[in-house]
Each structure stands twice: as C-alpha cells, then as structure tokens.
Amino acid sequence: MPIVTIQARALPVEKKRDLVAKVTDVVEETYELPREAITVLIQEYPAENIGVAGQLISDR
C-alpha cells in the first residue's frame, strides 16, 4: 500500500481534492494497484514557516 506525503503551503480544499485525485491516478497507473490501496497525506505549513532562497514565503 503506497503512502504519498505532500509537504507544502496550505491550499483550498478544492485544490486539495484535485491534487489527491491526480496523485492517486499517477500512483495507480505506475504501480498497477487499485485506488483503494493508495493513501495521500497532505501536511500543510503556513507561509511564515517556509523559507525559500533565504526568505520566508510570507515576506515575498
């Protein structure tokens, strides 16, 4: 049973639904497994907790 973890900034629930569906599609096709065997976890972080290129995303 594959478990895919996505760590990123927060998204609206509509975009999360789309993301989970698309990731599930790719894993289903690649591993040739039923969708029911695939778990996708989304760990969200606020922009003030993510730094890129030496800056907080919230400061960009």
N, CA, C and O atoms as CSV, one atom per row, in Angstrom:
chain,resi,resn,atom,element,x,y,z
A,1,MET,N,N,0.842,-1.183,0.000
A,1,MET,CA,C,0.000,0.000,0.000
A,1,MET,C,C,0.884,1.242,0.000
A,1,MET,O,O,1.456,1.563,1.041
A,2,PRO,N,N,1.023,1.951,-1.108
A,2,PRO,CA,C,1.816,3.171,-1.135
A,2,PRO,C,C,1.167,4.292,-0.327
A,2,PRO,O,O,-0.050,4.477,-0.337
A,3,ILE,N,N,2.014,5.020,0.360
A,3,ILE,CA,C,1.588,6.234,1.070
A,3,ILE,C,C,2.411,7.377,0.496
A,3,ILE,O,O,3.640,7.360,0.557
A,4,VAL,N,N,1.732,8.362,-0.059
A,4,VAL,CA,C,2.391,9.535,-0.632
A,4,VAL,C,C,2.156,10.696,0.322
A,4,VAL,O,O,1.017,10.994,0.682
A,5,THR,N,N,3.249,11.356,0.732
A,5,THR,CA,C,3.142,12.512,1.615
A,5,THR,C,C,3.556,13.758,0.855
A,5,THR,O,O,4.625,13.803,0.246
A,6,ILE,N,N,2.706,14.757,0.897
A,6,ILE,CA,C,2.987,16.038,0.250
A,6,ILE,C,C,3.112,17.079,1.360
A,6,ILE,O,O,2.179,17.296,2.133
A,7,GLN,N,N,4.270,17.712,1.426
A,7,GLN,CA,C,4.504,18.765,2.404
A,7,GLN,C,C,4.591,20.083,1.652
A,7,GLN,O,O,5.472,20.263,0.811
A,8,ALA,N,N,3.689,20.999,1.947
A,8,ALA,CA,C,3.642,22.249,1.189
A,8,ALA,C,C,2.826,23.295,1.949
A,8,ALA,O,O,2.320,23.057,3.045
A,9,ARG,N,N,2.724,24.456,1.318
A,9,ARG,CA,C,1.901,25.517,1.910
A,9,ARG,C,C,0.428,25.107,1.834
A,9,ARG,O,O,0.067,24.176,1.114
A,10,ALA,N,N,-0.388,25.795,2.565
A,10,ALA,CA,C,-1.810,25.475,2.618
A,10,ALA,C,C,-2.488,25.745,1.277
A,10,ALA,O,O,-2.134,26.681,0.560
A,11,LEU,N,N,-3.469,24.906,0.957
A,11,LEU,CA,C,-4.270,25.049,-0.258
A,11,LEU,C,C,-5.749,25.024,0.107
A,11,LEU,O,O,-6.125,24.454,1.131
A,12,PRO,N,N,-6.589,25.637,-0.721
A,12,PRO,CA,C,-8.036,25.498,-0.520
A,12,PRO,C,C,-8.446,24.038,-0.740
A,12,PRO,O,O,-7.786,23.304,-1.476
A,13,VAL,N,N,-9.520,23.638,-0.107
A,13,VAL,CA,C,-9.953,22.245,-0.171
A,13,VAL,C,C,-10.232,21.787,-1.604
A,13,VAL,O,O,-10.003,20.621,-1.926
A,14,GLU,N,N,-10.717,22.670,-2.462
A,14,GLU,CA,C,-10.988,22.284,-3.852
A,14,GLU,C,C,-9.701,21.860,-4.559
A,14,GLU,O,O,-9.690,20.885,-5.310
A,15,LYS,N,N,-8.621,22.598,-4.313
A,15,LYS,CA,C,-7.333,22.263,-4.929
A,15,LYS,C,C,-6.760,20.989,-4.319
A,15,LYS,O,O,-6.090,20.220,-5.010
A,16,LYS,N,N,-7.014,20.759,-3.041
A,16,LYS,CA,C,-6.560,19.514,-2.410
A,16,LYS,C,C,-7.261,18.312,-3.035
A,16,LYS,O,O,-6.629,17.284,-3.281
A,17,ARG,N,N,-8.548,18.432,-3.289
A,17,ARG,CA,C,-9.291,17.338,-3.934
A,17,ARG,C,C,-8.670,16.996,-5.284
A,17,ARG,O,O,-8.463,15.825,-5.602
A,18,ASP,N,N,-8.375,18.020,-6.073
A,18,ASP,CA,C,-7.787,17.828,-7.392
A,18,ASP,C,C,-6.390,17.209,-7.276
A,18,ASP,O,O,-6.061,16.280,-8.014
A,19,LEU,N,N,-5.588,17.709,-6.375
A,19,LEU,CA,C,-4.235,17.194,-6.163
A,19,LEU,C,C,-4.252,15.729,-5.770
A,19,LEU,O,O,-3.514,14.923,-6.337
A,20,VAL,N,N,-5.092,15.377,-4.802
A,20,VAL,CA,C,-5.184,13.984,-4.346
A,20,VAL,C,C,-5.641,13.071,-5.481
A,20,VAL,O,O,-5.117,11.967,-5.627
A,21,ALA,N,N,-6.596,13.506,-6.276
A,21,ALA,CA,C,-7.072,12.692,-7.402
A,21,ALA,C,C,-5.968,12.465,-8.422
A,21,ALA,O,O,-5.786,11.344,-8.898
A,22,LYS,N,N,-5.230,13.515,-8.765
A,22,LYS,CA,C,-4.180,13.406,-9.765
A,22,LYS,C,C,-3.014,12.558,-9.276
A,22,LYS,O,O,-2.483,11.744,-10.031
A,23,VAL,N,N,-2.613,12.736,-8.034
A,23,VAL,CA,C,-1.531,11.920,-7.477
A,23,VAL,C,C,-1.953,10.456,-7.429
A,23,VAL,O,O,-1.168,9.568,-7.760
A,24,THR,N,N,-3.178,10.210,-7.021
A,24,THR,CA,C,-3.698,8.841,-6.985
A,24,THR,C,C,-3.687,8.223,-8.374
A,24,THR,O,O,-3.316,7.059,-8.527
A,25,ASP,N,N,-4.086,8.980,-9.388
A,25,ASP,CA,C,-4.071,8.482,-10.767
A,25,ASP,C,C,-2.674,8.015,-11.175
A,25,ASP,O,O,-2.517,6.934,-11.743
A,26,VAL,N,N,-1.667,8.831,-10.886
A,26,VAL,CA,C,-0.293,8.502,-11.280
A,26,VAL,C,C,0.212,7.260,-10.544
A,26,VAL,O,O,0.826,6.380,-11.147
A,27,VAL,N,N,-0.048,7.196,-9.255
A,27,VAL,CA,C,0.412,6.044,-8.470
A,27,VAL,C,C,-0.326,4.778,-8.905
A,27,VAL,O,O,0.281,3.711,-9.008
A,28,GLU,N,N,-1.606,4.887,-9.155
A,28,GLU,CA,C,-2.406,3.752,-9.621
A,28,GLU,C,C,-1.830,3.198,-10.932
A,28,GLU,O,O,-1.657,1.988,-11.077
A,29,GLU,N,N,-1.539,4.082,-11.869
A,29,GLU,CA,C,-1.011,3.661,-13.167
A,29,GLU,C,C,0.404,3.088,-13.037
A,29,GLU,O,O,0.718,2.063,-13.641
A,30,THR,N,N,1.246,3.743,-12.258
A,30,THR,CA,C,2.642,3.338,-12.134
A,30,THR,C,C,2.802,2.000,-11.413
A,30,THR,O,O,3.558,1.137,-11.858
A,31,TYR,N,N,2.091,1.834,-10.305
A,31,TYR,CA,C,2.216,0.615,-9.509
A,31,TYR,C,C,1.220,-0.471,-9.892
A,31,TYR,O,O,1.291,-1.599,-9.404
A,32,GLU,N,N,0.285,-0.112,-10.780
A,32,GLU,CA,C,-0.761,-1.044,-11.196
A,32,GLU,C,C,-1.500,-1.623,-9.974
A,32,GLU,O,O,-1.642,-2.834,-9.807
A,33,LEU,N,N,-1.950,-0.707,-9.155
A,33,LEU,CA,C,-2.688,-1.045,-7.937
A,33,LEU,C,C,-4.085,-0.445,-7.992
A,33,LEU,O,O,-4.323,0.526,-8.712
A,34,PRO,N,N,-5.014,-1.027,-7.226
A,34,PRO,CA,C,-6.332,-0.395,-7.135
A,34,PRO,C,C,-6.242,0.901,-6.326
A,34,PRO,O,O,-5.412,1.034,-5.427
A,35,ARG,N,N,-7.108,1.846,-6.666
A,35,ARG,CA,C,-7.130,3.142,-5.983
A,35,ARG,C,C,-7.282,3.002,-4.472
A,35,ARG,O,O,-6.747,3.800,-3.703
A,36,GLU,N,N,-8.010,1.987,-4.069
A,36,GLU,CA,C,-8.264,1.782,-2.636
A,36,GLU,C,C,-6.992,1.463,-1.853
A,36,GLU,O,O,-6.986,1.554,-0.625
A,37,ALA,N,N,-5.929,1.095,-2.540
A,37,ALA,CA,C,-4.677,0.741,-1.875
A,37,ALA,C,C,-3.745,1.943,-1.703
A,37,ALA,O,O,-2.664,1.806,-1.130
A,38,ILE,N,N,-4.152,3.118,-2.191
A,38,ILE,CA,C,-3.271,4.288,-2.224
A,38,ILE,C,C,-3.755,5.339,-1.223
A,38,ILE,O,O,-4.928,5.711,-1.192
A,39,THR,N,N,-2.811,5.799,-0.412
A,39,THR,CA,C,-3.111,6.844,0.571
A,39,THR,C,C,-2.277,8.073,0.254
A,39,THR,O,O,-1.077,7.966,-0.002
A,40,VAL,N,N,-2.910,9.240,0.270
A,40,VAL,CA,C,-2.202,10.507,0.064
A,40,VAL,C,C,-2.405,11.357,1.317
A,40,VAL,O,O,-3.532,11.619,1.736
A,41,LEU,N,N,-1.285,11.780,1.901
A,41,LEU,CA,C,-1.317,12.643,3.080
A,41,LEU,C,C,-0.821,14.028,2.691
A,41,LEU,O,O,0.182,14.158,1.991
A,42,ILE,N,N,-1.517,15.050,3.141
A,42,ILE,CA,C,-1.093,16.428,2.882
A,42,ILE,C,C,-0.752,17.073,4.226
A,42,ILE,O,O,-1.600,17.191,5.111
A,43,GLN,N,N,0.504,17.483,4.354
A,43,GLN,CA,C,0.944,18.206,5.547
A,43,GLN,C,C,1.120,19.663,5.139
A,43,GLN,O,O,1.954,19.986,4.293
A,44,GLU,N,N,0.337,20.525,5.742
A,44,GLU,CA,C,0.358,21.935,5.363
A,44,GLU,C,C,1.180,22.761,6.356
A,44,GLU,O,O,1.189,22.523,7.564
A,45,TYR,N,N,1.858,23.729,5.780
A,45,TYR,CA,C,2.656,24.642,6.585
A,45,TYR,C,C,2.283,26.073,6.223
A,45,TYR,O,O,2.145,26.389,5.041
A,46,PRO,N,N,2.117,26.941,7.208
A,46,PRO,CA,C,1.830,28.340,6.898
A,46,PRO,C,C,3.042,28.984,6.223
A,46,PRO,O,O,4.178,28.558,6.430
A,47,ALA,N,N,2.791,30.000,5.424
A,47,ALA,CA,C,3.846,30.675,4.660
A,47,ALA,C,C,4.963,31.191,5.559
A,47,ALA,O,O,6.115,31.256,5.129
A,48,GLU,N,N,4.649,31.559,6.795
A,48,GLU,CA,C,5.691,32.064,7.695
A,48,GLU,C,C,6.581,30.949,8.245
A,48,GLU,O,O,7.547,31.227,8.955
A,49,ASN,N,N,6.267,29.695,7.926
A,49,ASN,CA,C,7.086,28.560,8.359
A,49,ASN,C,C,7.852,27.930,7.200
A,49,ASN,O,O,8.427,26.853,7.358
A,50,ILE,N,N,7.871,28.583,6.038
A,50,ILE,CA,C,8.575,28.041,4.871
A,50,ILE,C,C,9.548,29.089,4.362
A,50,ILE,O,O,9.169,30.225,4.076
A,51,GLY,N,N,10.810,28.689,4.253
A,51,GLY,CA,C,11.824,29.581,3.706
A,51,GLY,C,C,12.328,29.060,2.374
A,51,GLY,O,O,12.618,27.871,2.242
A,52,VAL,N,N,12.437,29.936,1.387
A,52,VAL,CA,C,12.962,29.603,0.068
A,52,VAL,C,C,13.958,30.693,-0.319
A,52,VAL,O,O,13.660,31.883,-0.212
A,53,ALA,N,N,15.125,30.285,-0.763
A,53,ALA,CA,C,16.164,31.223,-1.207
A,53,ALA,C,C,16.492,32.259,-0.122
A,53,ALA,O,O,16.742,33.426,-0.424
A,54,GLY,N,N,16.489,31.822,1.125
A,54,GLY,CA,C,16.859,32.705,2.224
A,54,GLY,C,C,15.772,33.638,2.703
A,54,GLY,O,O,16.038,34.514,3.525
A,55,GLN,N,N,14.538,33.475,2.209
A,55,GLN,CA,C,13.439,34.352,2.624
A,55,GLN,C,C,12.233,33.513,3.003
A,55,GLN,O,O,12.004,32.443,2.440
A,56,LEU,N,N,11.468,34.008,3.961
A,56,LEU,CA,C,10.189,33.391,4.252
A,56,LEU,C,C,9.231,33.670,3.104
A,56,LEU,O,O,9.234,34.765,2.541
A,57,ILE,N,N,8.428,32.705,2.762
A,57,ILE,CA,C,7.445,32.915,1.695
A,57,ILE,C,C,6.501,34.066,2.058
A,57,ILE,O,O,6.074,34.826,1.189
A,58,SER,N,N,6.186,34.183,3.334
A,58,SER,CA,C,5.277,35.255,3.771
A,58,SER,C,C,5.875,36.653,3.556
A,58,SER,O,O,5.134,37.636,3.525
A,59,ASP,N,N,7.183,36.753,3.408
A,59,ASP,CA,C,7.851,38.049,3.207
A,59,ASP,C,C,8.034,38.400,1.732
A,59,ASP,O,O,8.481,39.499,1.405
A,60,ARG,N,N,7.696,37.487,0.860
A,60,ARG,CA,C,7.902,37.748,-0.569
A,60,ARG,C,C,6.873,38.705,-1.107
A,60,ARG,O,O,6.897,39.036,-2.292
